[in-house]
Amino acid sequence: MRVICHPYLDPYFNLAAEEWLLVHGHEEVFMLWRNSRAVIVGRNQNTLAEINAEYVREHNIPVLRRLSGGGAVFHDPGNLNFTCIGRHVGSNKLHFQHFIEPILTALRAMGLPCVLSGRNDILLGDKKISGNAQYVSGDWVLHHGTLLFAAHTDDMAAVLTPGQVKFAGKGITSVRGRVGSIADMLPRPMDMEEFTATLLGHVTDKSPETSFSPAEMADIEHLAASRYRTWEWNYGHSPRYQVQRQTRTAAGIVDAHLDVRHGIIADIRLYGDYFGLRDVKELEAVLRGCPHQREALTARLAALPVDAYMQGLDAAGLAACLA
């Protein structure tokens, strides 16, 4: 088994590293890693329905889609992530307990009476300290989980609370629960470094690798650039959804209804009490086929006299009403 405990905090690189190890590693893996602040949404989720888009934008927090299903989570350096890659047992079911049990054993050895709750959560008392998810590729399964060592619950609550926008669609939504910090419940104080080393020592007796080879680094960076840094994967991969967004602007109320497929606006209707010289249907026609992304919408509208359709509003202002 390959054991890795690396210092890289780039969330794009880290999600790409998991996928590369799963697809190209061809061996069992246990890896511990952390991310800088980021929102990680499940493979089958509608990204915009899971996040507070304004907060994410204002605080420059990356939003990424992972390979596995399940709900959205907030990562920061106070969260320790573990990744296990092993042989898939060949059934049609995912087996969480097999990979979670060593983590439970390690936590209990540190004096934390943890239990597995449901299929994929670890609870300490009534607080959730870990969520887990899996993805199968051929004969291999990727299992990964969070360990909320020192959770920044204020940021977590702000990021994972969607704004006042109505979404409808087939995306899987997250279940919000009460979370706790492991550091607050340890019998004796530990910092992140000691906790990581202690956990690692209970799971394996191997000395971990602390980096990847230059060739692996190049491959992982390429995968990060081609998938995990792209709008198409992180937002465009969302299932079809409808969104209703009502915004009070200098032009009046703008009530936008959008049908979005693969992240692209398939249809749009703009209602409201604004005034304009030209028919808003011309605006709607221009916006069909545009990515449901504020920057793309602003660029698409930049060549139009938006004020002629909605007096008092410009391209950036209307784009902000739509995404």
C-alpha positions, 0 to 999 in steps of 0.5 A: 500500500502506498502511504502519502501525507503531503503538504499541498493545499491547492484544492484543484491539485488535490482533487486531481491527485485523487483521480490520478492515483485512482486511474493510473496508480494501480495500487492501494493508497492511504493519503492524508491531505488538506485544502485551503478554503474551498467548497467541494460539491458532489458529482450529482449536485447542482452547484449553484443550488448548494452555495451562497454564490455572493459570499463565494464570489466576494470572498474568492472561495473556489468551488469544485466538483469531485468525482464522488456523489454525496453532498457539498462540504466546506474545506479549509486547513482546519479540516483533514481529509483522508483518501483510501483507494482499494480493490472494489469487491465486485458487487453493485453496492458501495461498502463504506464501513470497510474504509471507515473502520480504521479511522474509527479505531484510530479516533477511539484510540485517541479517546474519542468515542466515535460511532458510524452513523447511517451509511457514511457519517462519523458522529462524536456525541451528537456532532458530525465530525466526518462525512464520507463518499465513494467513487468506483472506477473499474476494479478500484474504489476511491473512498474519501472522507473529512475529519473536522479537526478545527472546523470554521463553522461560521465560514461553513454556514455562510458558504453552504447556505444558498441565497434567496434563489429558487431552484428546481431540478434533479440535482442531489441536495445536501443534508445540513447537520450539526458539526463539531470540531475534534480539537474541542473534544480530545481528552488532551490538546493536540495541534493539527500536526500531532493529530495527523501523525497520531492518526497515521500511526494508528492506521499504518506502520509505513513512513509516508511519502511527502511528495509526488515524483516530477512526472506524477506532478506534471500529470496531476497538474495537467489533469487539474487544468483540464478538469478541476479548474474548468467551469465546464466541470465545476458548474457546467456538469450540473444536472438540468435545473430551473432557476427563478431569481427576483432582484430589486434594481435601479430599473425596478424589479427584475424577475428572471426565470431560466431553464439551464441544461449542462450549465447553458441557458436553454430558455429564459423569460424576463419579467418585472416592473422595469421600463424600456424602449425596446422589447425584452424578448430581444435580450432573451434571444441573445442570452439563450445559449450563454453559460449560466455564469456572471462573467459570461453573461456580462460579456454576452450583454456588453455589446447591447444597449441594456439600458434601452430594454431596462432603463437604469440597468447596464450589462453587469447589473443585469448579469448580476440578476441572472447568476 
